[in-house]
Amino acid sequence: MKRTIAIVGGGDTSEFQVSMCSAQGVYSFIDKEKYTPYIVQMCGRDWHVQLPDGTTAPIDRNDFSFLLNGEKVVFDFAYITIHGTPGEDGRLQGYFDMLNIPYSCCGVLTAALTYNKFACNQYLKSFGVRIARSLLLQKGQAVSDEYIIERIGLPCFIKPNMGGSSFGVTKVKTREQIQPAIAKAYKESREAVVETFLKGTELTCGCYKTRKKGVVFPITEVVSHNEYFDYEAKYNGKSDEITPARISEGLHNRLVQLTSSIYDLLKARGIIRVDYIITSGEKINLLEVNTTPGMTPTSFIPQQVRASGLDMKDIMTEIIENAF
């Protein structure tokens, strides 16, 4: 019998629509001859499954099931593609663990850690990974412009500590921009990160591992047409994404090794994507780790899979079967 797969999208953050696009992407990649996939949309307490006839049915949160023609359908596997809470921060993983439903990505601890950008980077720094100098701010905390300039300097980035798709991010160049940028970040998260600006080449690298093998995808070079790789650059074509990246063989090999090591240090599962910036002297600086990367046909991971000569359908199958 075919396994029934839930592709879980939506969520409770500004990334809702981005997540639903990723859910459609995953749906297109899954082998329909081997599996019966359904897209499950979550927003707050509204959980429903999209049915083939265009209608929807509510999800029973007691066992993550739904009724189809009067018959209960229970999912065998969940592919989590929520960007943000509750799918990227460990909450949904804990729910599926309690129901004994296998899923596509890392577990509760790793999800909670990687969703907290500051905590994740500090953790990886303890293993020798280079990161930018940064500060963590709490909502309600008073911080002066002078303090930030003294500790971090200008220009700098101010961004939500928990969030994605560049929502709430500001590249700050002047003292007058600091407080508005902090307020903007707090609209997305109760914590904000102030981070030193690093001038260099932005690269991103995907990776997945199963019990049988580990694969690091070709590296993508990101050239934004804007001040930085913001929402418009990510989703509205205001960037050049070059795969494979135009880098030396030595740097490529170091990035492949580091990406694989980060995967293991975090005890990741499924597909992750690690973002870097390369500064003078080919110094590798970690930007962040994404454990539920975008999965639309134009997202980085599908681009890298195509460049590697692999097939997304086969990779989806490997990830699903690895859970069993």
Salt bridges, closest charged atoms under 4 A:
ASP46 OD1 - HIS48 ND1 3.21
ASP63 OD2 - LYS72 NZ 2.78
ASP89 OD2 - ARG91 NE 3.19
GLU146 OE2 - ARG175 NH1 2.72
GLU195 OE1 - LYS159 NZ 3.23
GLU221 OE2 - ARG246 NH2 2.74
GLU227 OE1 - LYS171 NZ 3.11
GLU227 OE2 - LYS173 NZ 2.69
ASP240 OD2 - HIS225 NE2 3.28
ASP264 OD1 - LYS209 NZ 2.83
ASP275 OD1 - ARG273 NE 2.97
GLU282 OE1 - ARG254 NH1 3.99
GLU288 OE2 - LYS117 NZ 3.27
GLU318 OE2 - LYS213 NZ 3.11
GLU321 OE2 - ARG3 NE 3.57
